[in-house]
Each structure stands twice: as structure tokens, then as C-alpha cells.
Amino acid sequence: MANFVLEFERPIVQLEETIAGLRKLSADGGVDVSEQIEQLEAKAQELRRSVFADLSPYQRAQISRHPQRPYTLDYMEALFTDWTELHGDRGFMEDPALVCGFARLDGQPVGIIGHQKGRSTKENVVRNFGMPRPEGYRKALRIMKLAARFKRPIITFIDTPGAYPGIGAEERGQAEAIARNILVMSTLNVPIISLVIGEGGSGGALAIGVANRVLMLHNAIYSVISPEACASILWRDSTQGPKAADALKFTSEDCLRLGVADEVIPEPLGGAHRDREMTLAGVGEALRRHLAELTAQGEGTWRDTRYDRFRKLGVTTVVQ
């Protein structure tokens, strides 16, 4: 797909295109412009640092939605072997917005559940823009129960604006499907790791996010509502999204400080889409480390520690 450029990235991209043009001129025409290229590269690096070092929460949300970020299936291809995808909820239909199955991480069998967006309009229609319907969550529940039966750890990849709010989805029990997943995940006696790789939106994210460890990429967000939807409710104006984003405290640093996340995985300067290999390697290292730590705790501990983790969230101190 063509490069997708966010508005605040535009000056950087224009400078990078100028550098690429000079390189082509040098290669094709034999013109020595190495000095100019070196000066422009230094300027571009400084511009990247200044722009990306001071992003607002809303700009971070825009990066989390960037269509060239790695998606669940990209992580499957790069980090796992023997990937076998399972389909359908055995009740109504297949939901491509959630991919589920089993694979191996360094030879260890694991259950995999992850939201999957599309990169083109056609793919997004098929994947429903990463917004699962009840069937997707019931499919995920089936995989969770299978993984628990065979004592396989579960890894989930969260990247959704939220569960699909359509009439049909509500008629088929969207809220019940999400609630049941939360209930069952809290009782499974296997290690569970959840990784927020992009948007972590509302109950649609939490339905596969009740984990022993919750990890977030640096530019990922995790929130009860999108900033645009929040602004529509509070001010009847979705264009007030940046204002809502400041109040929601949904950045990875906020989530780490509040105990919602357990670790923030660094991204390349400018976002995961600017150096996919670095991002994939960082995620792989974090997953292996946390999975080894949880496995070492031993069977019988995972359910209790998961329960304790979520009981601690939201604790406040009242000052008289």
C-alpha cells in the first residue's frame, strides 16, 4: 500500500523524499551530492527528534492507528512457528476480526488470540476494521478453553477500536459474549499474556485482556472509550477528540503508572511502522521473558496472581 502520512509527520516525510531524490540523482546521473545529503540527513534526524519527542496524547492515538503498524498476523509470521488458525464459534459464523489458533514460540506450544485489521479498504471490510462481533469472542472463548484443557499458555494481541456496536451484534449477545470471556479468563489456570499492539478500545479489548501480564507498545493506547466517542458524549462534538485524549490518560506511560500495564515495549522513533524489524524483535524478547517468568511460577499460581493483579486496579486514597 502507498505510504500513509499523518499530518504532523508531513514535514519529516517531505524531507526524507528530498533525500531519496538526491540519492537517486547521484546514482543515476553520477552527480556528487553527498555533502547535501549528509546535511539533509542531519536536519531530518533533528526534526524527527523534535517532532516525536513532544507528541500529544491524541497524536499518540493517531500513531497507534497507523495502517502500516505490524498487526497480529505479522507477529505470527515473524515470531511463531507451526501456526494453525481455527475458525468459527460453532454456533453462528466465522468472524475474521479475531484470529485464533495454536502455534509454537521457540518450540513451546501456545494458544494465540488477536484482533486483526486490514490495510486496504477491501481487507478492512472483510476484517470489519478489527471490530469483533459476538461470534469472534465466542471463537476466542473456544480457543481459551482448549488451551486450558491442554495446559498451554495463552498470548493475546489487542488492537481494536472496540467491539462492533451494530444492531445484529447486539441482538446476538455482544455484551454477554464480552462478559463471559472476562469471567472465563479470570478462572483459567494457565499463564496468560496480553500485548496491546495498537488501539486497546473498551470492552472489545478487555474481552481478551484479562491476563497475568499486560504489555503495551510505546505508542499503543488502552482506554475505556476512543477520544472521538468520548468527545461526542461530553461535548456533542467529535472534533474535540484531542481535548478528550488529554483527560483519558490512555498512553502507555499513563497505563504503566496506574498499574494497568506491566511493561512498555520501546518502539522506533516515530512509531512501529518506521522499523518493523526492531518492533518485532522487541516484542519477541518481551514475550519470551514474561512467558519464562510465568512458567517458572508453577501451576496453581497463575489464576490467583491474575485475580490479585486486577483487584489492585483503581485503588484510591481519600484525603480528609
C-alpha positions as a Markdown table, in Angstrom:
| # | Residue | x | y | z |
|---|---|---|---|---|
| 1 | Met | 0.0 | 0.0 | 0.0 |
| 2 | Ala | 1.1 | 3.6 | -0.5 |
| 3 | Asn | 2.8 | 5.3 | 2.4 |
| 4 | Phe | 0.2 | 6.7 | 4.9 |
| 5 | Val | 1.3 | 10.0 | 6.3 |
| 6 | Leu | 0.0 | 11.7 | 9.4 |
| 7 | Glu | -0.3 | 15.5 | 9.3 |
| 8 | Phe | 2.4 | 16.1 | 11.9 |
| 9 | Glu | 4.7 | 13.7 | 10.1 |
| 10 | Arg | 4.4 | 15.5 | 6.8 |
| 11 | Pro | 7.5 | 17.8 | 7.2 |
| 12 | Ile | 9.6 | 14.8 | 8.0 |
| 13 | Val | 8.3 | 12.8 | 5.1 |
| 14 | Gln | 8.9 | 15.6 | 2.7 |
| 15 | Leu | 12.5 | 16.0 | 3.8 |
| 16 | Glu | 13.0 | 12.2 | 3.5 |
| 17 | Glu | 11.6 | 12.3 | 0.0 |
| 18 | Thr | 14.0 | 15.0 | -0.9 |
| 19 | Ile | 16.9 | 12.9 | 0.4 |
| 20 | Ala | 15.7 | 9.9 | -1.6 |
| 21 | Gly | 15.5 | 12.1 | -4.7 |
| 22 | Leu | 19.1 | 13.3 | -4.2 |
| 23 | Arg | 20.3 | 9.7 | -3.8 |
| 24 | Lys | 18.6 | 8.7 | -7.0 |
| 25 | Leu | 20.1 | 11.7 | -8.8 |
| 26 | Ser | 23.5 | 10.7 | -7.5 |
| 27 | Ala | 23.1 | 7.0 | -8.6 |
| 28 | Asp | 21.6 | 7.7 | -12.0 |
| 29 | Gly | 23.4 | 10.8 | -13.1 |
| 30 | Gly | 26.7 | 10.4 | -11.4 |
| 31 | Val | 26.3 | 13.8 | -9.6 |
| 32 | Asp | 28.2 | 14.1 | -6.3 |
| 33 | Val | 25.7 | 15.5 | -3.8 |
| 34 | Ser | 27.0 | 13.6 | -0.8 |
| 35 | Glu | 27.6 | 16.8 | 1.2 |
| 36 | Gln | 24.0 | 18.0 | 0.6 |
| 37 | Ile | 22.6 | 14.6 | 1.5 |
| 38 | Glu | 24.7 | 14.5 | 4.7 |
| 39 | Gln | 23.4 | 17.9 | 5.7 |
| 40 | Leu | 19.8 | 17.0 | 5.0 |
| 41 | Glu | 20.0 | 13.7 | 6.9 |
| 42 | Ala | 21.3 | 15.5 | 10.0 |
| 43 | Lys | 18.4 | 18.0 | 9.6 |
| 44 | Ala | 15.9 | 15.2 | 9.2 |
| 45 | Gln | 17.2 | 13.4 | 12.3 |
| 46 | Glu | 16.9 | 16.5 | 14.4 |
| 47 | Leu | 13.4 | 17.1 | 13.0 |
| 48 | Arg | 12.4 | 13.6 | 13.9 |
| 49 | Arg | 13.6 | 14.0 | 17.5 |
| 50 | Ser | 11.9 | 17.4 | 18.0 |
| 51 | Val | 8.5 | 16.2 | 16.5 |
| 52 | Phe | 8.3 | 12.7 | 18.1 |
| 53 | Ala | 9.7 | 13.8 | 21.5 |
| 54 | Asp | 6.7 | 16.0 | 22.2 |
| 55 | Leu | 3.6 | 14.3 | 20.9 |
| 56 | Ser | 0.3 | 15.0 | 22.4 |
| 57 | Pro | -1.9 | 12.0 | 23.6 |
| 58 | Tyr | -4.1 | 12.5 | 20.6 |
| 59 | Gln | -1.1 | 12.3 | 18.2 |
| 60 | Arg | 0.0 | 9.1 | 20.0 |
| 61 | Ala | -3.5 | 7.7 | 19.4 |
| 62 | Gln | -3.1 | 8.5 | 15.7 |
| 63 | Ile | 0.2 | 6.6 | 15.6 |
| 64 | Ser | -1.5 | 3.6 | 17.4 |
| 65 | Arg | -3.9 | 3.5 | 14.5 |
| 66 | His | -1.3 | 3.8 | 11.7 |
| 67 | Pro | -2.3 | 1.3 | 9.0 |
| 68 | Gln | 1.4 | 0.3 | 8.4 |
| 69 | Arg | 2.0 | -0.8 | 12.0 |
| 70 | Pro | 2.5 | -4.6 | 12.4 |
| 71 | Tyr | -0.7 | -6.4 | 13.0 |
| 72 | Thr | -1.4 | -9.8 | 14.8 |
| 73 | Leu | -0.6 | -11.9 | 11.7 |
| 74 | Asp | 2.6 | -10.0 | 11.1 |
| 75 | Tyr | 3.7 | -11.1 | 14.6 |
| 76 | Met | 2.6 | -14.6 | 13.9 |
| 77 | Glu | 4.7 | -14.8 | 10.8 |
| 78 | Ala | 7.8 | -13.3 | 12.4 |
| 79 | Leu | 7.8 | -14.8 | 15.9 |
| 80 | Phe | 5.9 | -18.1 | 15.9 |
| 81 | Thr | 6.1 | -21.5 | 14.1 |
| 82 | Asp | 3.5 | -24.1 | 13.3 |
| 83 | Trp | 0.7 | -21.6 | 13.2 |
| 84 | Thr | -2.6 | -23.3 | 12.8 |
| 85 | Glu | -5.6 | -21.0 | 12.7 |
| 86 | Leu | -9.0 | -22.3 | 13.8 |
| 87 | His | -12.3 | -20.8 | 12.6 |
| 88 | Gly | -15.9 | -20.3 | 13.7 |
| 89 | Asp | -17.7 | -20.2 | 17.0 |
| 90 | Arg | -19.6 | -23.5 | 16.3 |
| 91 | Gly | -22.8 | -21.5 | 16.8 |
| 92 | Phe | -23.3 | -18.9 | 14.1 |
| 93 | Met | -20.4 | -17.9 | 11.9 |
| 94 | Glu | -16.7 | -17.1 | 11.4 |
| 95 | Asp | -15.5 | -13.6 | 12.5 |
| 96 | Pro | -12.3 | -12.6 | 10.7 |
| 97 | Ala | -11.8 | -9.6 | 13.0 |
| 98 | Leu | -10.4 | -12.0 | 15.6 |
| 99 | Val | -7.8 | -14.6 | 14.5 |
| 100 | Cys | -7.4 | -17.6 | 16.8 |
| 101 | Gly | -5.4 | -20.8 | 16.9 |
| 102 | Phe | -2.3 | -22.5 | 18.1 |
| 103 | Ala | 1.4 | -22.1 | 17.4 |
| 104 | Arg | 4.8 | -22.5 | 19.0 |
| 105 | Leu | 7.1 | -19.9 | 20.5 |
| 106 | Asp | 10.6 | -21.3 | 20.5 |
| 107 | Gly | 9.1 | -24.7 | 20.4 |
| 108 | Gln | 6.7 | -24.1 | 23.3 |
| 109 | Pro | 3.0 | -24.7 | 22.3 |
| 110 | Val | 0.8 | -21.7 | 23.0 |
| 111 | Gly | -2.7 | -20.5 | 22.2 |
| 112 | Ile | -3.0 | -17.3 | 20.2 |
| 113 | Ile | -5.9 | -14.8 | 20.0 |
| 114 | Gly | -5.6 | -11.5 | 18.3 |
| 115 | His | -7.5 | -8.7 | 16.7 |
| 116 | Gln | -6.8 | -8.2 | 13.0 |
| 117 | Lys | -7.3 | -5.1 | 11.0 |
| 118 | Gly | -7.0 | -4.7 | 7.2 |
| 119 | Arg | -4.6 | -2.5 | 5.3 |
| 120 | Ser | -6.8 | -1.7 | 2.3 |
| 121 | Thr | -10.5 | -0.8 | 2.1 |
| 122 | Lys | -11.3 | -4.4 | 0.9 |
| 123 | Glu | -9.4 | -6.0 | 3.7 |
| 124 | Asn | -10.9 | -3.7 | 6.3 |
| 125 | Val | -14.4 | -4.6 | 5.1 |
| 126 | Val | -13.5 | -8.3 | 5.5 |
| 127 | Arg | -11.9 | -7.7 | 8.9 |
| 128 | Asn | -14.6 | -5.2 | 10.0 |
| 129 | Phe | -11.9 | -2.7 | 10.8 |
| 130 | Gly | -10.7 | -5.0 | 13.6 |
| 131 | Met | -14.1 | -4.8 | 15.5 |
| 132 | Pro | -15.2 | -8.3 | 16.5 |
| 133 | Arg | -18.8 | -9.4 | 16.7 |
| 134 | Pro | -20.1 | -11.8 | 19.4 |
| 135 | Glu | -19.0 | -14.8 | 17.2 |
| 136 | Gly | -15.4 | -13.6 | 17.4 |
| 137 | Tyr | -15.4 | -13.5 | 21.1 |
| 138 | Arg | -17.1 | -16.9 | 21.3 |
| 139 | Lys | -14.5 | -18.3 | 19.0 |
| 140 | Ala | -11.8 | -16.8 | 21.2 |
| 141 | Leu | -13.5 | -18.4 | 24.2 |
| 142 | Arg | -13.4 | -21.8 | 22.5 |
| 143 | Ile | -9.6 | -21.4 | 21.9 |
| 144 | Met | -9.1 | -20.3 | 25.5 |
| 145 | Lys | -10.8 | -23.4 | 26.9 |
| 146 | Leu | -8.9 | -25.7 | 24.5 |
| 147 | Ala | -5.6 | -24.1 | 25.6 |
| 148 | Ala | -6.5 | -24.6 | 29.3 |
| 149 | Arg | -7.5 | -28.2 | 28.7 |
| 150 | Phe | -4.1 | -29.0 | 27.2 |
| 151 | Lys | -2.3 | -26.7 | 29.7 |
| 152 | Arg | -1.0 | -24.3 | 27.0 |
| 153 | Pro | -0.2 | -20.7 | 27.8 |
| 154 | Ile | -2.3 | -18.1 | 26.1 |
| 155 | Ile | -1.0 | -15.0 | 24.3 |
| 156 | Thr | -3.4 | -12.3 | 23.1 |
| 157 | Phe | -2.7 | -9.4 | 20.8 |
| 158 | Ile | -5.0 | -6.4 | 21.4 |
| 159 | Asp | -5.7 | -3.9 | 18.5 |
| 160 | Thr | -9.3 | -2.8 | 18.2 |
| 161 | Pro | -11.3 | 0.4 | 18.3 |
| 162 | Gly | -13.8 | -1.7 | 20.3 |
| 163 | Ala | -16.4 | -4.4 | 19.8 |
| 164 | Tyr | -18.7 | -3.9 | 16.8 |
| 165 | Pro | -21.8 | -1.9 | 18.0 |
| 166 | Gly | -24.2 | -3.0 | 15.2 |
| 167 | Ile | -27.8 | -4.0 | 15.8 |
| 168 | Gly | -27.1 | -7.6 | 14.7 |
| 169 | Ala | -24.2 | -7.9 | 17.1 |
| 170 | Glu | -26.3 | -6.6 | 20.0 |
| 171 | Glu | -29.2 | -8.9 | 19.1 |
| 172 | Arg | -26.8 | -11.9 | 19.2 |
| 173 | Gly | -25.5 | -11.0 | 22.6 |
| 174 | Gln | -22.4 | -8.8 | 22.2 |
| 175 | Ala | -22.3 | -7.7 | 25.9 |
| 176 | Glu | -22.9 | -11.2 | 27.2 |
| 177 | Ala | -20.1 | -12.6 | 25.0 |
| 178 | Ile | -17.6 | -10.0 | 26.3 |
| 179 | Ala | -18.7 | -10.5 | 29.9 |
| 180 | Arg | -18.4 | -14.3 | 29.6 |
| 181 | Asn | -14.9 | -14.0 | 28.2 |
| 182 | Ile | -13.8 | -11.8 | 31.1 |
| 183 | Leu | -15.3 | -14.3 | 33.6 |
| 184 | Val | -13.7 | -17.3 | 32.0 |
| 185 | Met | -10.3 | -15.7 | 31.5 |
| 186 | Ser | -10.3 | -14.9 | 35.2 |
| 187 | Thr | -10.6 | -18.6 | 36.1 |
| 188 | Leu | -8.2 | -20.3 | 33.7 |
| 189 | Asn | -5.2 | -21.9 | 35.4 |
| 190 | Val | -2.7 | -21.3 | 32.6 |
| 191 | Pro | -0.4 | -18.3 | 32.1 |
| 192 | Ile | -1.9 | -15.5 | 30.0 |
| 193 | Ile | 0.0 | -12.6 | 28.4 |
| 194 | Ser | -1.8 | -9.8 | 26.7 |
| 195 | Leu | 0.0 | -7.3 | 24.4 |
| 196 | Val | -1.6 | -4.1 | 23.3 |
| 197 | Ile | 0.0 | -3.5 | 19.9 |
| 198 | Gly | -2.2 | -0.6 | 18.7 |
| 199 | Glu | -5.6 | 0.5 | 19.9 |
| 200 | Gly | -6.9 | -1.1 | 23.1 |
| 201 | Gly | -10.5 | 0.1 | 22.9 |
| 202 | Ser | -13.2 | -0.5 | 25.5 |
| 203 | Gly | -14.7 | -4.0 | 26.3 |
| 204 | Gly | -13.7 | -5.1 | 22.9 |
| 205 | Ala | -10.1 | -5.1 | 24.1 |
| 206 | Leu | -10.8 | -6.3 | 27.7 |
| 207 | Ala | -12.6 | -9.4 | 26.4 |
| 208 | Ile | -9.2 | -10.8 | 25.6 |
| 209 | Gly | -7.1 | -8.8 | 28.0 |
| 210 | Val | -7.6 | -10.4 | 31.5 |
| 211 | Ala | -4.0 | -11.6 | 31.7 |
| 212 | Asn | -1.3 | -12.2 | 34.2 |
| 213 | Arg | 0.9 | -9.7 | 32.4 |
| 214 | Val | -0.3 | -6.8 | 30.2 |
| 215 | Leu | 2.3 | -5.4 | 27.9 |
| 216 | Met | 2.0 | -2.3 | 25.7 |
| 217 | Leu | 4.0 | -1.0 | 22.8 |
| 218 | His | 5.2 | 2.6 | 23.5 |
| 219 | Asn | 2.7 | 4.2 | 21.1 |
| 220 | Ala | -0.2 | 1.9 | 21.9 |
| 221 | Ile | -3.3 | 3.2 | 23.8 |
| 222 | Tyr | -5.6 | 1.4 | 26.2 |
| 223 | Ser | -8.9 | 3.1 | 27.1 |
| 224 | Val | -12.5 | 2.6 | 28.0 |
| 225 | Ile | -13.5 | 4.7 | 25.0 |
| 226 | Ser | -12.0 | 6.4 | 22.0 |
| 227 | Pro | -11.2 | 10.1 | 22.3 |
| 228 | Glu | -13.7 | 10.9 | 19.5 |
| 229 | Ala | -16.5 | 8.9 | 21.1 |
| 230 | Cys | -15.8 | 10.5 | 24.4 |
| 231 | Ala | -15.9 | 14.0 | 22.9 |
| 232 | Ser | -19.2 | 13.1 | 21.2 |
| 233 | Ile | -20.7 | 12.2 | 24.5 |
| 234 | Leu | -19.3 | 15.0 | 26.7 |
| 235 | Trp | -19.3 | 17.9 | 24.2 |
| 236 | Arg | -21.5 | 16.6 | 21.4 |
| 237 | Asp | -18.6 | 17.3 | 19.1 |
| 238 | Ser | -16.2 | 14.5 | 17.9 |
| 239 | Thr | -13.7 | 17.1 | 16.7 |
| 240 | Gln | -12.9 | 17.7 | 20.4 |
| 241 | Gly | -11.1 | 14.4 | 20.4 |
| 242 | Pro | -7.7 | 16.0 | 21.3 |
| 243 | Lys | -9.3 | 17.6 | 24.4 |
| 244 | Ala | -10.7 | 14.3 | 25.5 |
| 245 | Ala | -7.4 | 12.5 | 24.8 |
| 246 | Asp | -5.7 | 14.7 | 27.3 |
| 247 | Ala | -8.2 | 13.7 | 30.0 |
| 248 | Leu | -8.4 | 9.9 | 29.3 |
| 249 | Lys | -4.8 | 9.0 | 30.4 |
| 250 | Phe | -4.6 | 6.2 | 27.9 |
| 251 | Thr | -1.0 | 6.4 | 26.8 |
| 252 | Ser | 1.4 | 3.6 | 27.7 |
| 253 | Glu | 3.2 | 5.7 | 30.3 |
| 254 | Asp | -0.2 | 6.5 | 31.9 |
| 255 | Cys | -1.2 | 2.9 | 31.9 |
| 256 | Leu | 2.2 | 1.8 | 33.4 |
| 257 | Arg | 1.9 | 4.5 | 36.1 |
| 258 | Leu | -1.6 | 3.4 | 37.0 |
| 259 | Gly | -0.8 | -0.3 | 37.1 |
| 260 | Val | -3.0 | -1.1 | 34.0 |
| 261 | Ala | 0.1 | -2.2 | 32.1 |
| 262 | Asp | 3.1 | -4.1 | 33.5 |
| 263 | Glu | 5.7 | -3.1 | 30.9 |
| 264 | Val | 6.1 | -0.7 | 28.0 |
| 265 | Ile | 8.0 | -2.1 | 25.0 |
| 266 | Pro | 10.0 | 0.6 | 23.1 |
| 267 | Glu | 9.3 | 1.5 | 19.5 |
| 268 | Pro | 11.5 | 3.0 | 16.9 |
| 269 | Leu | 11.5 | 6.8 | 16.8 |
| 270 | Gly | 8.3 | 7.8 | 15.0 |
| 271 | Gly | 6.4 | 4.5 | 15.6 |
| 272 | Ala | 6.4 | 0.8 | 14.9 |
| 273 | His | 5.8 | 1.3 | 11.2 |
| 274 | Arg | 9.2 | 3.0 | 10.8 |
| 275 | Asp | 11.2 | 0.0 | 11.7 |
| 276 | Arg | 9.1 | -3.1 | 11.8 |
| 277 | Glu | 12.1 | -5.5 | 12.4 |
| 278 | Met | 13.1 | -3.6 | 15.6 |
| 279 | Thr | 9.5 | -3.7 | 16.8 |
| 280 | Leu | 9.0 | -7.4 | 16.1 |
| 281 | Ala | 12.3 | -8.2 | 17.8 |
| 282 | Gly | 11.4 | -6.2 | 20.9 |
| 283 | Val | 8.0 | -7.8 | 21.2 |
| 284 | Gly | 9.6 | -11.3 | 20.8 |
| 285 | Glu | 12.1 | -10.6 | 23.5 |
| 286 | Ala | 9.4 | -9.4 | 25.9 |
| 287 | Leu | 7.1 | -12.3 | 25.2 |
| 288 | Arg | 9.8 | -14.9 | 25.8 |
| 289 | Arg | 11.0 | -13.2 | 29.0 |
| 290 | His | 7.5 | -12.9 | 30.6 |
| 291 | Leu | 6.4 | -16.4 | 29.4 |
| 292 | Ala | 9.6 | -17.9 | 31.1 |
| 293 | Glu | 8.9 | -16.0 | 34.3 |
| 294 | Leu | 5.3 | -17.1 | 34.5 |
| 295 | Thr | 6.1 | -20.7 | 33.6 |
| 296 | Ala | 8.7 | -20.7 | 36.4 |
| 297 | Gln | 6.0 | -19.7 | 38.9 |
| 298 | Gly | 4.4 | -23.1 | 38.5 |
| 299 | Glu | 0.9 | -24.5 | 38.1 |
| 300 | Gly | -1.6 | -23.4 | 40.7 |
| 301 | Thr | -0.3 | -19.8 | 40.9 |
| 302 | Trp | -1.5 | -18.2 | 37.7 |
| 303 | Arg | -5.2 | -17.9 | 38.5 |
| 304 | Asp | -4.6 | -16.4 | 41.9 |
| 305 | Thr | -2.0 | -13.9 | 40.8 |
| 306 | Arg | -4.2 | -12.8 | 37.9 |
| 307 | Tyr | -7.1 | -12.2 | 40.3 |
| 308 | Asp | -4.8 | -10.2 | 42.7 |
| 309 | Arg | -3.5 | -8.1 | 39.8 |
| 310 | Phe | -6.9 | -6.9 | 38.8 |
| 311 | Arg | -8.2 | -6.4 | 42.3 |
| 312 | Lys | -5.5 | -3.8 | 42.9 |
| 313 | Leu | -6.6 | -1.6 | 39.9 |
| 314 | Gly | -8.5 | 1.5 | 40.7 |
| 315 | Val | -7.4 | 1.8 | 44.3 |
| 316 | Thr | -7.7 | 5.4 | 45.5 |
| 317 | Thr | -6.7 | 7.3 | 48.7 |
| 318 | Val | -9.2 | 9.7 | 50.2 |
| 319 | Val | -7.6 | 12.7 | 51.8 |
| 320 | Gln | -9.6 | 14.3 | 54.6 |
